[in-house]
């Protein structure tokens, strides 16, 4: 059964069965790619306190590591979106996974801060590109009525990869001194290499994407998404991505250091607190996907923008000594900040035609990532405690962006 099928299936996980055999393999490839993308990305935030001490970095320099990764990832994401429309979703997926794998491992060999910054920037090229290719791939296999939850399950892989990285972090930093442990964390980033081989042998593009590449003259064109009929969509979609990612990456980059320095937690304690946050994140990704199909894309973005802004302020303003409250508040915080991402894959796919879908998704999502990436750097210069409230500003931007975008729930992909 392909993405245009209309057969009714009311059983649990109908969204997965109706993908068909090719679609299910595509889902596994995209899920694995995004989960391991998350694993490789999180090696920096988790090791940031040790890296800062090892190189004697200032808060601004430490924040620059995170910001540089995200800014360069925007370039990778935009480039991968264009490639996905020109050479195919699957081939682009392989290239991006291989790239973030190689440069994550090389980060572990960096002899100085400048080299680490360069390797981390190059890792960002693959990190940014994987999502654009994987989200388009799965969206094009999905039925319209199930698309929100299907692509949201791909998004949930971020929480799975994040959880895996925390487990590895807890073990590695318990076995090794901080001076070598952060390097070992980067070396574990070799795992995704195995996925590239599997994707190469088992995953194919959806028929709608193959047809578009064969028949459309204008494909993979940045100029195409700025033509009058798509200019408004491109502007407001990028603004939405900016707001959501500015808020998210502020927290993702600085929370581990915040828990260790401001809250005074041990490595084991930090892992426990992050477990609550990540559990909420996984459930949020899945729940958010169902809500985008039930309530619509825009209402779901609005709901979780408001909740996330309120929770990030509350989380960072809890008084000293109330660490139990920090623990339990991590669950709804992770839930809200992840549920808002659930709608991106389906929403952006539905805003663009097949010949420009990868380009549109890659450009808007990753331009938003580049601009939103300045938020962690600002926090680095202000201090990673109450200044993280700055991230809540991003969610206000997201709410404003929704005013310029249409509702797309139920839209068939052309």
VENVEN-V942618 format. One record per run of one state. SS is the DSSP state (H for helix, E for strand, C for the rest). FROM is the first residue (numbers start at 1). LEN is the number of residues. If there is no record, write none. Layout:
SS|FROM|LEN + SS|FROM|LEN
This chain:
C|1|13 + H|14|4 + C|18|2 + H|20|36 + C|56|3 + H|59|29 + C|88|1 + H|89|19 + C|108|5 + H|113|29 + C|142|2 + H|144|12 + C|156|1 + H|157|19 + C|176|2 + H|178|25 + C|203|4 + H|207|9 + C|216|7 + H|223|4 + C|227|1 + H|228|34 + C|262|5 + H|267|28 + C|295|2 + H|297|20 + C|317|6 + H|323|17 + C|340|4 + H|344|8 + C|352|2 + H|354|19 + C|373|1 + H|374|9 + C|383|3 + H|386|19 + C|405|10
